[in-house]
Amino acid sequence: MFWWAKELLSSLRFIAISGDKSFFKSKRMYEVILPAIITCLIFFIYLKFPKVYSPDFLSKISSYIFQFMVFVVPFHLAALGAFATFDRPGLDETLQGTNAQVKYWSNKDNGYFYQTLTLRQYTSLLFGYLCTIGVIYIVLYIISSNIDFRYIFGSKYNFAYDSAIFLVLIFISHYALLSIYAITFLFDKINRIGS
């Protein structure tokens, strides 16, 4: 991968954070398991009972998400800035309750190593990740809303349309659950600093 792409997408490293808890007791529940369950349930209803949803479901939901992202991405960006610069005892201590680690490359040792994250680093990666995927969604929405997909996909348009609905649903579930996780994480971890 190009060095500049690694730099631009470095906040996606949040997904690579591992800990000492089992898969089903870790942040993977918010990233993978619960979004997959919610998406499959809603998508199943969409496939079995298509009339439950409006005929222009994809364009409406994508538009609403776009409007929501324009509002919420600056909030996550402000939270990222606050945690990156906020001076409070405990923010630079290791994360309590789990051994959160991320893999980094060391030029000095010419190899990878695992770094244990502090509360500040973990929170910064969390909000940086939410900002990044929010901005990616905004850009993709602006581009895709001006493309004639019926012309591009032709006879495979219905499959492409259903696939797009699935992708939008997985994004909504993933983003919403991680945003809720971020809020509860802040209340839980930050308010316990120094106690």
Sequence and secondary structure as in RCSB ss.txt:
>XXXX:A:sequence
MFWWAKELLSSLRFIAISGDKSFFKSKRMYEVILPAIITCLIFFIYLKFPKVYSPDFLSKISSYIFQFMVFVVPF
HLAALGAFATFDRPGLDETLQGTNAQVKYWSNKDNGYFYQTLTLRQYTSLLFGYLCTIGVIYIVLYIISSNIDFR
YIFGSKYNFAYDSAIFLVLIFISHYALLSIYAITFLFDKINRIGS
>XXXX:A:secstr
  HHHHHHTGGGGGGG B SS GGGSTHIIIIIHHHHHHHHHHHHHHH GGGS TTHHHHHHHHHHHHHHHHHHH
HHHHHHHHHH   TTTTSB TTS  EEEEEETTTTEEEEEE BHHHHHHHHHHHHHHHHHHHHHHHHHHTTS HH
HHHGGGHHHHHHHHHHHHHHHHHHHHHHHHHHHHHIIIIITTTT 
